[in-house]
Amino acid sequence: MTKNTKIDIHTLMPFGPIILHAAIPMYVVDNYNKYCDKIMANKKQLKKQDHSQNLAGNVRSEFFIDDKFIKEEKNLLNIVNLMAQRMLIADNRGREDEVSVGFLKNAPATTMKILPGAITGCDLVSLWCVSQWAGDFNPLHIHSGDLSGVLYLKMPEGLKEEYEKEDHHAAVGDIQFIAGTPQAFSRNNLKVKPTVGDFYVFPAWLHHTVYPFRTKNEERRSLAFNIVYAVDENKL
């Protein structure tokens, strides 16, 4: 079977902040699902890799992905690096000389503009799995780092039926991004209904929340991550 290695990245700008979206090849999704299944089946290992105390979520299980597997699988790491580079291009918004990233975690104090050439790469500082079941949710929160993202590994089949039962503003299992306050002729939020393989990258400071669902005995599984850009001060 020929593997599809092509990644199409779409820039979404529903409001000020930029959100990137890509559909991740299923073999990458499968690789991480197998890894997560293995960890979740081993209570001792699951406890060892527990990450819930560092996170805002009210969910059944949240555990970090170990560095060894990330490097061995490498596909997702390569895609994350690609998306991080694309974010810099998208943030130019037509400008070729500078990027408005003065608030990067590794940027020198008082820096307002950084030449793209001074950003030498990015580092994945954390990657974890979120295993969400009926009633679980993630309250409105932000992340640390420069960029954050989410990859969807599993979605409950019962969500379709739940959506049909909602009489208005169906949101079960959705993720919603929020920036600023409502204003005339401008939107300040984007609600997304995820599908398996969907991959979103966004500024770490962008508020977002995940709604609960009711379908029992079905899992909503995702990977979340934080990255920081590397800045060479000699090139500023």
Secondary structure, 3 states (H helix, E strand, C coil): CCCCCCCCEEEECCCCCCEEEEECCHHHHHHHHHHHHHHHCCHHHHHHCECHHHCCCECCEEEECCHHHHHHHCHHHHHHHHHHHHHHHHHHCCCCCCECCCCCCCCCCCCCCECHHHEEEEEEEEEEEEEECCCCEEEEECCCCCEEEEEEEECCCCHHHHHHHCCCCCCCCCEEEECCCCECCECCEEEECCCCCEEEEEECCCEEEECCCCCCCCCEEEEEEEEEEEECHHHC
